[in-house]
Amino acid sequence: MKLSINNLIVGYGGKIIINGLTVEFNEGRTVILGPNGSGKTTLLRAIAGVLKPLSGSIMLDGKPLYRGDVGYISHASGLDPNMTVRENLEFYAEVKGANNLGGEVIDRLGIRGGLLNTRVGPLVMARGGLLRWP
């Protein structure tokens, strides 16, 4: 098996994270190393179909990969700590192809006030799994 990535451009929130990556991975184990913020998780999300590339191609044995062809399990929550609660909800709504789902979720959950515009980074998990706003 060979995974081929050609001229991949991936971004979100108005930022390009991966710009023009071309690489091939042959069968076996591959380790992707890099500093925080270098695009490792973004690459894995693009390969798994969680993030849709802006352009370029991802092929497995010469055939396009489709969402669901590759599994992806992360150790992280998947929320971007540099984005606000609102931006994260809207981002995932866009990734999932739902135009206004972010706003709908916000309304249904009754999220109001400053929490909506708070960056996710300062939010911490309290005992019992409840989100607490410090």
C-alpha positions in Angstrom: 0.0 0.0 0.0 1.1 3.5 -0.8 -0.4 6.8 0.5 0.4 9.6 -1.9 -0.2 13.3 -1.0 0.2 15.8 -3.9 0.3 19.5 -3.5 -1.9 19.4 -0.4 -3.2 22.7 1.0 -5.2 22.6 4.2 -6.5 25.4 6.3 -9.3 26.6 8.6 -10.3 29.7 10.3 -8.9 31.8 7.5 -5.3 30.4 8.0 -3.4 28.0 5.7 -1.8 25.3 7.9 -0.4 23.0 5.3 0.8 24.7 2.1 1.7 22.6 -0.9 2.8 19.3 0.8 3.8 16.5 -1.5 4.9 13.2 0.0 4.5 9.5 -0.3 4.3 6.9 2.5 4.9 3.3 1.7 3.5 0.3 3.6 4.8 0.0 7.2 5.1 2.3 10.1 5.6 6.0 9.6 6.4 8.6 12.3 5.4 12.2 11.8 7.5 14.5 14.1 7.4 18.3 14.5 7.0 21.1 16.9 3.6 22.2 18.3 1.7 24.0 15.6 3.6 22.5 12.7 0.6 20.8 11.1 0.9 17.1 12.2 -2.6 16.8 13.5 -4.0 18.8 10.6 -2.3 16.4 8.2 -3.8 13.4 10.0 -7.2 15.0 10.0 -7.0 15.7 6.3 -5.9 12.1 5.6 -8.8 10.8 7.7 -11.3 13.1 5.9 -12.1 15.1 9.1 -10.7 18.2 7.4 -11.4 18.8 3.7 -8.3 20.0 1.8 -8.6 23.4 0.1 -6.7 21.8 -2.8 -4.4 18.9 -3.7 -5.0 15.2 -3.5 -4.7 12.3 -1.1 -4.6 8.9 -2.7 -4.3 5.4 -1.4 -2.8 3.0 -4.0 -3.7 5.5 -6.8 -7.3 5.9 -5.7 -8.8 8.9 -4.0 -9.5 8.6 -0.3 -13.0 9.2 0.9 -14.2 10.1 4.3 -14.4 7.0 6.4 -11.7 5.1 4.4 -9.2 5.9 7.2 -9.8 6.0 10.9 -8.5 8.6 13.2 -8.4 8.6 17.0 -6.8 11.5 18.8 -5.5 11.9 22.3 -6.8 15.5 22.2 -10.4 16.8 22.3 -10.2 18.2 18.8 -11.1 21.7 19.9 -8.7 24.4 18.8 -7.5 26.2 22.0 -6.8 29.3 20.1 -10.3 29.6 18.8 -13.3 30.8 20.8 -16.2 28.5 21.8 -18.3 30.0 19.0 -15.5 29.6 16.4 -15.0 26.0 17.3 -18.7 25.2 17.0 -18.9 27.1 13.6 -15.7 25.4 12.4 -17.0 21.9 13.1 -20.3 22.8 11.6 -18.5 23.9 8.4 -16.3 20.7 8.4 -19.4 18.6 8.6 -21.1 20.5 5.8 -23.8 22.1 7.9 -24.1 25.8 7.1 -25.6 27.1 10.3 -25.3 24.2 12.7 -22.9 26.1 14.9 -25.6 28.8 15.6 -28.2 26.1 16.0 -26.1 24.2 18.6 -25.4 27.5 20.4 -29.1 28.2 20.6 -30.1 24.7 21.7 -27.4 24.6 24.4 -28.3 28.1 25.6 -24.7 29.3 25.5 -24.7 33.0 26.2 -22.5 35.9 27.2 -18.8 35.9 27.6 -18.4 32.1 27.4 -19.3 32.1 23.8 -16.4 34.5 22.9 -13.9 33.0 25.3 -10.9 31.1 23.8 -11.1 27.4 24.5 -7.6 27.4 25.9 -8.5 28.9 29.3 -11.4 26.5 29.8 -10.4 23.6 32.0 -12.1 20.3 32.9 -13.4 20.3 36.4 -14.0 17.2 38.5 -16.8 15.1 37.2 -16.1 16.2 33.6 -17.9 19.6 33.8 -16.5 22.5 32.0 -15.6 25.3 34.3 -14.8 28.9 33.3 -11.9 30.2 35.4 
